[in-house]
Amino acid sequence: MRIRLGCELICDVPKPTPMIVMLNVHHSRVADLECPDRLVTAPSVAIDSYRDSFGNWCCRLIAPTGRFTLGTDGIINDDGNPDPVDLGVTQRSVETLPPDTLLFLLGSRYCETDLLSEEAWRLFGGTPPGWLRVQAICDFVHRHVAFGYEHSRATRTAAETYAERRGVCRDYAHLAIAFCRCMNIPARYCTGYVSDIGLPPPYAPMDFAAWIEVFLGDRWWVFDPRNNTPRIGRVMIARGRDAADVPLTHSFGPSTLVGFRVWTEEFGITGREPVSSGPA
């Protein structure tokens, strides 16, 4: 399966402003790119690239004064299979976990394990360790939180999401991550593209999505508390402890997002055109 994916962000910038941008497909999927999703800007500016401490590909630039557009467009090959599932995979004891997973047991900016630990054990202490425990957490978060873009708030934490019972996909991810960490399951935050391939219409306007990865057995597994079902054509851009580690754009000065489009669709299949979801 070939999937066309990309984005366009339009900003008004009152003065030259340094930015760090994470919009390119994650290095774990670069070999699948048939047409590279290079970052393109208008007007054209110099771009320096580097990998952050989590291995994410970052672009560093200075946005000029005025209307500034940046985006990507590429084609990626995908096996067309939904997210893998293994109901029997086990949960490792903390002392046997690989050292590089231990960071993802700790509390972080948006995932306050200290505030949620007692509640996590009350809710999930009786569930079977392993896949079924993580799925129970995702089932709970999916039911507990009401989705709506009108509920978006950049500063909302996992504990606040639990109390307020509303949010967007990043809030679902943060709450599920916090609960998993409280139950001694390494969990990390992922952002990228989630397609509607294989789903019946009508389709909502495309947006970037957030989901989680948890370490069970001897590998990381995808879980999606917002959609709570395996999806086809999931493509990661970046991962970290929580959303603070993987902002798609970070401006070191004022800028206003005035236009925003995301597309991910099976290439060569007649369907919807990329649709603007408006300012975020």
C-alpha positions as protocol buffer text, in pm:
chain_id: "A"
residue {
  index: 1
  type: MET
  ca { x: 0 y: 0 z: 0 }
}
residue {
  index: 2
  type: ARG
  ca { x: 124 y: 348 z: -89 }
}
residue {
  index: 3
  type: ILE
  ca { x: 16 y: 635 z: 135 }
}
residue {
  index: 4
  type: ARG
  ca { x: 53 y: 1002 z: 56 }
}
residue {
  index: 5
  type: LEU
  ca { x: 106 y: 1206 z: 369 }
}
residue {
  index: 6
  type: GLY
  ca { x: 199 y: 1560 z: 455 }
}
residue {
  index: 7
  type: CYS
  ca { x: 101 y: 1887 z: 611 }
}
residue {
  index: 8
  type: GLU
  ca { x: 94 y: 2262 z: 561 }
}
residue {
  index: 9
  type: LEU
  ca { x: 118 y: 2518 z: 841 }
}
residue {
  index: 10
  type: ILE
  ca { x: 74 y: 2892 z: 779 }
}
residue {
  index: 11
  type: CYS
  ca { x: 192 y: 3137 z: 1042 }
}
residue {
  index: 12
  type: ASP
  ca { x: 194 y: 3513 z: 1086 }
}
residue {
  index: 13
  type: VAL
  ca { x: 527 y: 3614 z: 1237 }
}
residue {
  index: 14
  type: PRO
  ca { x: 571 y: 3971 z: 1370 }
}
residue {
  index: 15
  type: LYS
  ca { x: 952 y: 3959 z: 1373 }
}
residue {
  index: 16
  type: PRO
  ca { x: 1226 y: 3709 z: 1280 }
}
residue {
  index: 17
  type: THR
  ca { x: 1170 y: 3414 z: 1513 }
}
residue {
  index: 18
  type: PRO
  ca { x: 1381 y: 3101 z: 1572 }
}
residue {
  index: 19
  type: MET
  ca { x: 1182 y: 2778 z: 1547 }
}
residue {
  index: 20
  type: ILE
  ca { x: 1238 y: 2406 z: 1601 }
}
residue {
  index: 21
  type: VAL
  ca { x: 1015 y: 2192 z: 1380 }
}
residue {
  index: 22
  type: MET
  ca { x: 934 y: 1819 z: 1401 }
}
residue {
  index: 23
  type: LEU
  ca { x: 728 y: 1734 z: 1093 }
}
residue {
  index: 24
  type: ASN
  ca { x: 928 y: 1461 z: 916 }
}
residue {
  index: 25
  type: VAL
  ca { x: 852 y: 1090 z: 932 }
}
residue {
  index: 26
  type: HIS
  ca { x: 1038 y: 914 z: 1214 }
}
residue {
  index: 27
  type: HIS
  ca { x: 1370 y: 749 z: 1129 }
}
residue {
  index: 28
  type: SER
  ca { x: 1220 y: 405 z: 1197 }
}
residue {
  index: 29
  type: ARG
  ca { x: 1006 y: 449 z: 883 }
}
residue {
  index: 30
  type: VAL
  ca { x: 1250 y: 638 z: 658 }
}
residue {
  index: 31
  type: ALA
  ca { x: 1333 y: 322 z: 462 }
}
residue {
  index: 32
  type: ASP
  ca { x: 964 y: 299 z: 366 }
}
residue {
  index: 33
  type: LEU
  ca { x: 957 y: 645 z: 209 }
}
residue {
  index: 34
  type: GLU
  ca { x: 920 y: 626 z: -167 }
}
residue {
  index: 35
  type: CYS
  ca { x: 910 y: 1003 z: -197 }
}
residue {
  index: 36
  type: PRO
  ca { x: 1093 y: 1182 z: 89 }
}
residue {
  index: 37
  type: ASP
  ca { x: 882 y: 1419 z: 297 }
}
residue {
  index: 38
  type: ARG
  ca { x: 1132 y: 1705 z: 290 }
}
residue {
  index: 39
  type: LEU
  ca { x: 1049 y: 2017 z: 487 }
}
residue {
  index: 40
  type: VAL
  ca { x: 972 y: 2305 z: 249 }
}
residue {
  index: 41
  type: THR
  ca { x: 915 y: 2668 z: 348 }
}
residue {
  index: 42
  type: ALA
  ca { x: 783 y: 2981 z: 176 }
}
residue {
  index: 43
  type: PRO
  ca { x: 965 y: 3207 z: 170 }
}
residue {
  index: 44
  type: SER
  ca { x: 1265 y: 2977 z: 155 }
}
residue {
  index: 45
  type: VAL
  ca { x: 1495 y: 2985 z: 460 }
}
residue {
  index: 46
  type: ALA
  ca { x: 1808 y: 2803 z: 571 }
}
residue {
  index: 47
  type: ILE
  ca { x: 1732 y: 2482 z: 762 }
}
residue {
  index: 48
  type: ASP
  ca { x: 1970 y: 2295 z: 993 }
}
residue {
  index: 49
  type: SER
  ca { x: 1873 y: 1945 z: 1104 }
}
residue {
  index: 50
  type: TYR
  ca { x: 1973 y: 1729 z: 1401 }
}
residue {
  index: 51
  type: ARG
  ca { x: 1852 y: 1439 z: 1616 }
}
residue {
  index: 52
  type: ASP
  ca { x: 1731 y: 1509 z: 1968 }
}
residue {
  index: 53
  type: SER
  ca { x: 1799 y: 1289 z: 2272 }
}
residue {
  index: 54
  type: PHE
  ca { x: 1505 y: 1062 z: 2178 }
}
residue {
  index: 55
  type: GLY
  ca { x: 1628 y: 1012 z: 1820 }
}
residue {
  index: 56
  type: ASN
  ca { x: 1363 y: 1238 z: 1665 }
}
residue {
  index: 57
  type: TRP
  ca { x: 1454 y: 1436 z: 1351 }
}
residue {
  index: 58
  type: CYS
  ca { x: 1438 y: 1809 z: 1421 }
}
residue {
  index: 59
  type: CYS
  ca { x: 1471 y: 2107 z: 1186 }
}
residue {
  index: 60
  type: ARG
  ca { x: 1602 y: 2439 z: 1310 }
}
residue {
  index: 61
  type: LEU
  ca { x: 1524 y: 2762 z: 1124 }
}
residue {
  index: 62
  type: ILE
  ca { x: 1447 y: 3130 z: 1159 }
}
residue {
  index: 63
  type: ALA
  ca { x: 1099 y: 3228 z: 1043 }
}
residue {
  index: 64
  type: PRO
  ca { x: 1106 y: 3569 z: 870 }
}
residue {
  index: 65
  type: THR
  ca { x: 869 y: 3855 z: 942 }
}
residue {
  index: 66
  type: GLY
  ca { x: 527 y: 3823 z: 777 }
}
residue {
  index: 67
  type: ARG
  ca { x: 330 y: 3529 z: 639 }
}
residue {
  index: 68
  type: PHE
  ca { x: 539 y: 3210 z: 668 }
}
residue {
  index: 69
  type: THR
  ca { x: 441 y: 2868 z: 535 }
}
residue {
  index: 70
  type: LEU
  ca { x: 608 y: 2538 z: 612 }
}
residue {
  index: 71
  type: GLY
  ca { x: 512 y: 2183 z: 536 }
}
residue {
  index: 72
  type: THR
  ca { x: 593 y: 1840 z: 399 }
}
residue {
  index: 73
  type: ASP
  ca { x: 455 y: 1607 z: 133 }
}
residue {
  index: 74
  type: GLY
  ca { x: 569 y: 1250 z: 73 }
}
residue {
  index: 75
  type: ILE
  ca { x: 473 y: 896 z: -20 }
}
residue {
  index: 76
  type: ILE
  ca { x: 535 y: 603 z: 213 }
}
residue {
  index: 77
  type: ASN
  ca { x: 499 y: 230 z: 155 }
}
residue {
  index: 78
  type: ASP
  ca { x: 296 y: 50 z: 420 }
}
residue {
  index: 79
  type: ASP
  ca { x: 217 y: -319 z: 466 }
}
residue {
  index: 80
  type: GLY
  ca { x: -153 y: -234 z: 499 }
}
residue {
  index: 81
  type: ASN
  ca { x: -188 y: -430 z: 823 }
}
residue {
  index: 82
  type: PRO
  ca { x: -352 y: -287 z: 1134 }
}
residue {
  index: 83
  type: ASP
  ca { x: -156 y: -230 z: 1455 }
}
residue {
  index: 84
  type: PRO
  ca { x: -33 y: -568 z: 1586 }
}
residue {
  index: 85
  type: VAL
  ca { x: -208 y: -732 z: 1882 }
}
residue {
  index: 86
  type: ASP
  ca { x: -79 y: -1004 z: 2119 }
}
residue {
  index: 87
  type: LEU
  ca { x: -320 y: -1070 z: 2404 }
}
residue {
  index: 88
  type: GLY
  ca { x: -77 y: -1309 z: 2570 }
}
residue {
  index: 89
  type: VAL
  ca { x: 228 y: -1084 z: 2592 }
}
residue {
  index: 90
  type: THR
  ca { x: 354 y: -1051 z: 2948 }
}
residue {
  index: 91
  type: GLN
  ca { x: 453 y: -762 z: 3172 }
}
residue {
  index: 92
  type: ARG
  ca { x: 817 y: -756 z: 3284 }
}
residue {
  index: 93
  type: SER
  ca { x: 910 y: -699 z: 3647 }
}
residue {
  index: 94
  type: VAL
  ca { x: 1089 y: -369 z: 3699 }
}
residue {
  index: 95
  type: GLU
  ca { x: 1421 y: -534 z: 3786 }
}
residue {
  index: 96
  type: THR
  ca { x: 1428 y: -719 z: 3451 }
}
residue {
  index: 97
  type: LEU
  ca { x: 1340 y: -423 z: 3227 }
}
residue {
  index: 98
  type: PRO
  ca { x: 1604 y: -301 z: 2978 }
}
residue {
  index: 99
  type: PRO
  ca { x: 1780 y: 11 z: 3111 }
}
residue {
  index: 100
  type: ASP
  ca { x: 1661 y: 231 z: 2823 }
}
residue {
  index: 101
  type: THR
  ca { x: 1295 y: 171 z: 2920 }
}
residue {
  index: 102
  type: LEU
  ca { x: 1330 y: 289 z: 3281 }
}
residue {
  index: 103
  type: LEU
  ca { x: 1297 y: 658 z: 3190 }
}
residue {
  index: 104
  type: PHE
  ca { x: 944 y: 582 z: 3073 }
}
residue {
  index: 105
  type: LEU
  ca { x: 840 y: 462 z: 3419 }
}
residue {
  index: 106
  type: LEU
  ca { x: 897 y: 805 z: 3571 }
}
residue {
  index: 107
  type: GLY
  ca { x: 660 y: 1097 z: 3610 }
}
residue {
  index: 108
  type: SER
  ca { x: 695 y: 1380 z: 3357 }
}
residue {
  index: 109
  type: ARG
  ca { x: 558 y: 1726 z: 3277 }
}
residue {
  index: 110
  type: TYR
  ca { x: 212 y: 1607 z: 3171 }
}
residue {
  index: 111
  type: CYS
  ca { x: 201 y: 1266 z: 3339 }
}
residue {
  index: 112
  type: GLU
  ca { x: 194 y: 1304 z: 3719 }
}
residue {
  index: 113
  type: THR
  ca { x: 244 y: 952 z: 3848 }
}
residue {
  index: 114
  type: ASP
  ca { x: 268 y: 1081 z: 4205 }
}
residue {
  index: 115
  type: LEU
  ca { x: -85 y: 1221 z: 4190 }
}
residue {
  index: 116
  type: LEU
  ca { x: -242 y: 924 z: 4010 }
}
residue {
  index: 117
  type: SER
  ca { x: -64 y: 620 z: 4157 }
}
residue {
  index: 118
  type: GLU
  ca { x: -317 y: 540 z: 4430 }
}
residue {
  index: 119
  type: GLU
  ca { x: -609 y: 576 z: 4189 }
}
residue {
  index: 120
  type: ALA
  ca { x: -436 y: 366 z: 3924 }
}
residue {
  index: 121
  type: TRP
  ca { x: -389 y: 76 z: 4164 }
}
residue {
  index: 122
  type: ARG
  ca { x: -749 y: 111 z: 4283 }
}
residue {
  index: 123
  type: LEU
  ca { x: -878 y: 95 z: 3925 }
}
residue {
  index: 124
  type: PHE
  ca { x: -642 y: -157 z: 3768 }
}
residue {
  index: 125
  type: GLY
  ca { x: -475 y: -351 z: 4049 }
}
residue {
  index: 126
  type: GLY
  ca { x: -712 y: -642 z: 3993 }
}
residue {
  index: 127
  type: THR
  ca { x: -651 y: -672 z: 3619 }
}
residue {
  index: 128
  type: PRO
  ca { x: -418 y: -939 z: 3473 }
}
residue {
  index: 129
  type: PRO
  ca { x: -65 y: -803 z: 3421 }
}
residue {
  index: 130
  type: GLY
  ca { x: 44 y: -764 z: 3060 }
}
residue {
  index: 131
  type: TRP
  ca { x: -155 y: -682 z: 2749 }
}
residue {
  index: 132
  type: LEU
  ca { x: -492 y: -716 z: 2921 }
}
residue {
  index: 133
  type: ARG
  ca { x: -395 y: -464 z: 3189 }
}
residue {
  index: 134
  type: VAL
  ca { x: -287 y: -206 z: 2930 }
}
residue {
  index: 135
  type: GLN
  ca { x: -604 y: -268 z: 2732 }
}
residue {
  index: 136
  type: ALA
  ca { x: -810 y: -221 z: 3048 }
}
residue {
  index: 137
  type: ILE
  ca { x: -638 y: 114 z: 3101 }
}
residue {
  index: 138
  type: CYS
  ca { x: -708 y: 221 z: 2742 }
}
residue {
  index: 139
  type: ASP
  ca { x: -1070 y: 104 z: 2766 }
}
residue {
  index: 140
  type: PHE
  ca { x: -1117 y: 309 z: 3081 }
}
residue {
  index: 141
  type: VAL
  ca { x: -956 y: 624 z: 2937 }
}
residue {
  index: 142
  type: HIS
  ca { x: -1156 y: 587 z: 2614 }
}
residue {
  index: 143
  type: ARG
  ca { x: -1482 y: 574 z: 2813 }
}
residue {
  index: 144
  type: HIS
  ca { x: -1386 y: 828 z: 3079 }
}
residue {
  index: 145
  type: VAL
  ca { x: -1277 y: 1117 z: 2855 }
}
residue {
  index: 146
  type: ALA
  ca { x: -1513 y: 1303 z: 2620 }
}
residue {
  index: 147
  type: PHE
  ca { x: -1339 y: 1405 z: 2297 }
}
residue {
  index: 148
  type: GLY
  ca { x: -1379 y: 1752 z: 2147 }
}
residue {
  index: 149
  type: TYR
  ca { x: -1150 y: 2008 z: 1984 }
}
residue {
  index: 150
  type: GLU
  ca { x: -1333 y: 2271 z: 2186 }
}
residue {
  index: 151
  type: HIS
  ca { x: -1183 y: 2103 z: 2495 }
}
residue {
  index: 152
  type: SER
  ca { x: -824 y: 2152 z: 2377 }
}
residue {
  index: 153
  type: ARG
  ca { x: -592 y: 2316 z: 2629 }
}
residue {
  index: 154
  type: ALA
  ca { x: -216 y: 2305 z: 2585 }
}
residue {
  index: 155
  type: THR
  ca { x: -144 y: 2298 z: 2959 }
}
residue {
  index: 156
  type: ARG
  ca { x: -385 y: 2018 z: 3059 }
}
residue {
  index: 157
  type: THR
  ca { x: -211 y: 1737 z: 3249 }
}
residue {
  index: 158
  type: ALA
  ca { x: -310 y: 1375 z: 3299 }
}
residue {
  index: 159
  type: ALA
  ca { x: -446 y: 1443 z: 3648 }
}
residue {
  index: 160
  type: GLU
  ca { x: -651 y: 1733 z: 3514 }
}
residue {
  index: 161
  type: THR
  ca { x: -783 y: 1517 z: 3230 }
}
residue {
  index: 162
  type: TYR
  ca { x: -889 y: 1256 z: 3484 }
}
residue {
  index: 163
  type: ALA
  ca { x: -1071 y: 1518 z: 3690 }
}
residue {
  index: 164
  type: GLU
  ca { x: -1224 y: 1713 z: 3399 }
}
residue {
  index: 165
  type: ARG
  ca { x: -1316 y: 1404 z: 3189 }
}
residue {
  index: 166
  type: ARG
  ca { x: -1262 y: 1582 z: 2858 }
}
residue {
  index: 167
  type: GLY
  ca { x: -986 y: 1658 z: 2611 }
}
residue {
  index: 168
  type: VAL
  ca { x: -824 y: 1577 z: 2278 }
}
residue {
  index: 169
  type: CYS
  ca { x: -603 y: 1287 z: 2170 }
}
residue {
  index: 170
  type: ARG
  ca { x: -296 y: 1414 z: 2356 }
}
residue {
  index: 171
  type: ASP
  ca { x: -498 y: 1417 z: 2680 }
}
residue {
  index: 172
  type: TYR
  ca { x: -611 y: 1057 z: 2625 }
}
residue {
  index: 173
  type: ALA
  ca { x: -247 y: 962 z: 2566 }
}
residue {
  index: 174
  type: HIS
  ca { x: -118 y: 1144 z: 2874 }
}
residue {
  index: 175
  type: LEU
  ca { x: -374 y: 985 z: 3105 }
}
residue {
  index: 176
  type: ALA
  ca { x: -312 y: 634 z: 2971 }
}
residue {
  index: 177
  type: ILE
  ca { x: 66 y: 684 z: 2995 }
}
residue {
  index: 178
  type: ALA
  ca { x: 40 y: 802 z: 3355 }
}
residue {
  index: 179
  type: PHE
  ca { x: -176 y: 505 z: 3455 }
}
residue {
  index: 180
  type: CYS
  ca { x: 61 y: 259 z: 3283 }
}
residue {
  index: 181
  type: ARG
  ca { x: 365 y: 406 z: 3456 }
}
residue {
  index: 182
  type: CYS
  ca { x: 184 y: 391 z: 3789 }
}
residue {
  index: 183
  type: MET
  ca { x: 136 y: 16 z: 3722 }
}
residue {
  index: 184
  type: ASN
  ca { x: 512 y: -25 z: 3649 }
}
residue {
  index: 185
  type: ILE
  ca { x: 464 y: -49 z: 3273 }
}
residue {
  index: 186
  type: PRO
  ca { x: 701 y: 169 z: 3065 }
}
residue {
  index: 187
  type: ALA
  ca { x: 495 y: 398 z: 2843 }
}
residue {
  index: 188
  type: ARG
  ca { x: 590 y: 675 z: 2599 }
}
residue {
  index: 189
  type: TYR
  ca { x: 409 y: 939 z: 2397 }
}
residue {
  index: 190
  type: CYS
  ca { x: 394 y: 927 z: 2016 }
}
residue {
  index: 191
  type: THR
  ca { x: 272 y: 1179 z: 1760 }
}
residue {
  index: 192
  type: GLY
  ca { x: 219 y: 1140 z: 1387 }
}
residue {
  index: 193
  type: TYR
  ca { x: -35 y: 1041 z: 1126 }
}
residue {
  index: 194
  type: VAL
  ca { x: -335 y: 811 z: 1177 }
}
residue {
  index: 195
  type: SER
  ca { x: -529 y: 746 z: 858 }
}
residue {
  index: 196
  type: ASP
  ca { x: -894 y: 660 z: 800 }
}
residue {
  index: 197
  type: ILE
  ca { x: -792 y: 381 z: 559 }
}
residue {
  index: 198
  type: GLY
  ca { x: -1027 y: 87 z: 602 }
}
residue {
  index: 199
  type: LEU
  ca { x: -1292 y: 292 z: 780 }
}
residue {
  index: 200
  type: PRO
  ca { x: -1630 y: 384 z: 630 }
}
residue {
  index: 201
  type: PRO
  ca { x: -1713 y: 748 z: 551 }
}
residue {
  index: 202
  type: PRO
  ca { x: -1795 y: 1016 z: 646 }
}
residue {
  index: 203
  type: TYR
  ca { x: -1443 y: 1129 z: 732 }
}
residue {
  index: 204
  type: ALA
  ca { x: -1355 y: 1409 z: 970 }
}
residue {
  index: 205
  type: PRO
  ca { x: -1091 y: 1665 z: 868 }
}
residue {
  index: 206
  type: MET
  ca { x: -743 y: 1521 z: 909 }
}
residue {
  index: 207
  type: ASP
  ca { x: -521 y: 1625 z: 1199 }
}
residue {
  index: 208
  type: PHE
  ca { x: -206 y: 1501 z: 1361 }
}
residue {
  index: 209
  type: ALA
  ca { x: -272 y: 1236 z: 1624 }
}
residue {
  index: 210
  type: ALA
  ca { x: -126 y: 1119 z: 1955 }
}
residue {
  index: 211
  type: TRP
  ca { x: -105 y: 762 z: 2080 }
}
residue {
  index: 212
  type: ILE
  ca { x: 114 y: 562 z: 2316 }
}
residue {
  index: 213
  type: GLU
  ca { x: 370 y: 283 z: 2307 }
}
residue {
  index: 214
  type: VAL
  ca { x: 415 y: 45 z: 2602 }
}
residue {
  index: 215
  type: PHE
  ca { x: 695 y: -202 z: 2671 }
}
residue {
  index: 216
  type: LEU
  ca { x: 566 y: -556 z: 2720 }
}
residue {
  index: 217
  type: GLY
  ca { x: 760 y: -878 z: 2674 }
}
residue {
  index: 218
  type: ASP
  ca { x: 1067 y: -780 z: 2476 }
}
residue {
  index: 219
  type: ARG
  ca { x: 938 y: -492 z: 2260 }
}
residue {
  index: 220
  type: TRP
  ca { x: 729 y: -175 z: 2236 }
}
residue {
  index: 221
  type: TRP
  ca { x: 362 y: -207 z: 2134 }
}
residue {
  index: 222
  type: VAL
  ca { x: 118 y: 53 z: 2001 }
}
residue {
  index: 223
  type: PHE
  ca { x: -199 y: 137 z: 2194 }
}
residue {
  index: 224
  type: ASP
  ca { x: -441 y: 414 z: 2100 }
}
residue {
  index: 225
  type: PRO
  ca { x: -668 y: 518 z: 2389 }
}
residue {
  index: 226
  type: ARG
  ca { x: -841 y: 784 z: 2177 }
}
residue {
  index: 227
  type: ASN
  ca { x: -954 y: 553 z: 1895 }
}
residue {
  index: 228
  type: ASN
  ca { x: -914 y: 233 z: 2100 }
}
residue {
  index: 229
  type: THR
  ca { x: -895 y: 7 z: 1797 }
}
residue {
  index: 230
  type: PRO
  ca { x: -610 y: -107 z: 1569 }
}
residue {
  index: 231
  type: ARG
  ca { x: -567 y: 124 z: 1270 }
}
residue {
  index: 232
  type: ILE
  ca { x: -412 y: 89 z: 925 }
}
residue {
  index: 233
  type: GLY
  ca { x: -149 y: 334 z: 803 }
}
residue {
  index: 234
  type: ARG
  ca { x: -24 y: 469 z: 1136 }
}
residue {
  index: 235
  type: VAL
  ca { x: 299 y: 664 z: 1072 }
}
residue {
  index: 236
  type: MET
  ca { x: 501 y: 811 z: 1357 }
}
residue {
  index: 237
  type: ILE
  ca { x: 679 y: 1146 z: 1347 }
}
residue {
  index: 238
  type: ALA
  ca { x: 825 y: 1164 z: 1699 }
}
residue {
  index: 239
  type: ARG
  ca { x: 818 y: 1004 z: 2043 }
}
residue {
  index: 240
  type: GLY
  ca { x: 916 y: 1112 z: 2395 }
}
residue {
  index: 241
  type: ARG
  ca { x: 812 y: 1112 z: 2759 }
}
residue {
  index: 242
  type: ASP
  ca { x: 506 y: 1327 z: 2685 }
}
residue {
  index: 243
  type: ALA
  ca { x: 396 y: 1610 z: 2454 }
}
residue {
  index: 244
  type: ALA
  ca { x: 652 y: 1849 z: 2603 }
}
residue {
  index: 245
  type: ASP
  ca { x: 928 y: 1646 z: 2433 }
}
residue {
  index: 246
  type: VAL
  ca { x: 772 y: 1639 z: 2086 }
}
residue {
  index: 247
  type: PRO
  ca { x: 610 y: 1970 z: 1988 }
}
residue {
  index: 248
  type: LEU
  ca { x: 553 y: 1970 z: 1613 }
}
residue {
  index: 249
  type: THR
  ca { x: 660 y: 2335 z: 1611 }
}
residue {
  index: 250
  type: HIS
  ca { x: 828 y: 2532 z: 1886 }
}
residue {
  index: 251
  type: SER
  ca { x: 865 y: 2908 z: 1839 }
}
residue {
  index: 252
  type: PHE
  ca { x: 1112 y: 3110 z: 2042 }
}
residue {
  index: 253
  type: GLY
  ca { x: 898 y: 3422 z: 2007 }
}
residue {
  index: 254
  type: PRO
  ca { x: 546 y: 3525 z: 1903 }
}
residue {
  index: 255
  type: SER
  ca { x: 377 y: 3366 z: 1602 }
}
residue {
  index: 256
  type: THR
  ca { x: 14 y: 3299 z: 1516 }
}
residue {
  index: 257
  type: LEU
  ca { x: -103 y: 2986 z: 1335 }
}
residue {
  index: 258
  type: VAL
  ca { x: -358 y: 3101 z: 1074 }
}
residue {
  index: 259
  type: GLY
  ca { x: -384 y: 2794 z: 851 }
}
residue {
  index: 260
  type: PHE
  ca { x: -337 y: 2422 z: 901 }
}
residue {
  index: 261
  type: ARG
  ca { x: -381 y: 2117 z: 676 }
}
residue {
  index: 262
  type: VAL
  ca { x: -290 y: 1751 z: 723 }
}
residue {
  index: 263
  type: TRP
  ca { x: -335 y: 1470 z: 472 }
}
residue {
  index: 264
  type: THR
  ca { x: -282 y: 1095 z: 484 }
}
residue {
  index: 265
  type: GLU
  ca { x: -461 y: 885 z: 224 }
}
residue {
  index: 266
  type: GLU
  ca { x: -402 y: 581 z: 8 }
}
residue {
  index: 267
  type: PHE
  ca { x: -215 y: 710 z: -296 }
}
residue {
  index: 268
  type: GLY
  ca { x: -389 y: 656 z: -629 }
}
residue {
  index: 269
  type: ILE
  ca { x: -727 y: 590 z: -468 }
}
residue {
  index: 270
  type: THR
  ca { x: -998 y: 844 z: -541 }
}
residue {
  index: 271
  type: GLY
  ca { x: -1114 y: 997 z: -216 }
}
residue {
  index: 272
  type: ARG
  ca { x: -1117 y: 1316 z: -26 }
}
residue {
  index: 273
  type: GLU
  ca { x: -874 y: 1595 z: -96 }
}
residue {
  index: 274
  type: PRO
  ca { x: -663 y: 1736 z: 187 }
}
residue {
  index: 275
  type: VAL
  ca { x: -900 y: 1945 z: 396 }
}
residue {
  index: 276
  type: SER
  ca { x: -808 y: 2238 z: 615 }
}
residue {
  index: 277
  type: SER
  ca { x: -893 y: 2190 z: 980 }
}
residue {
  index: 278
  type: GLY
  ca { x: -844 y: 2561 z: 1045 }
}
residue {
  index: 279
  type: PRO
  ca { x: -624 y: 2727 z: 1301 }
}
residue {
  index: 280
  type: ALA
  ca { x: -529 y: 2498 z: 1587 }
}
